[in-house]
């Protein structure tokens, strides 16, 4: 159990940003800010890690691989934005194969 500003967190499992833990007394806005900040920072860190794959010294990739990666990221960013706008989107998995 964690305490945030004298508010208790009820968690059934390991501590992680699963979106399932609830903070008693937390408003919808506070919950949104807490989760959106954590998840956005995770995405930014993963993008930085993906950038590490750009080293031609350590990895071999084609221009087509790069196109597929960034096309997929751009499409998913657009889909995520559309969800906030209340539009329907389709989830897909990524593969270079």
Buried (B, 14 or more C-beta within 10 A) or exposed (E): EEEEEEEEBEBEEEEEEEEEBEBEEBEEEBBEEBBEEEEEEEBEEEEEEEEEEEEEEEEEEEEEEEEBBEEBBEEBEEBEEEEEEEEEBEEEEEEEE
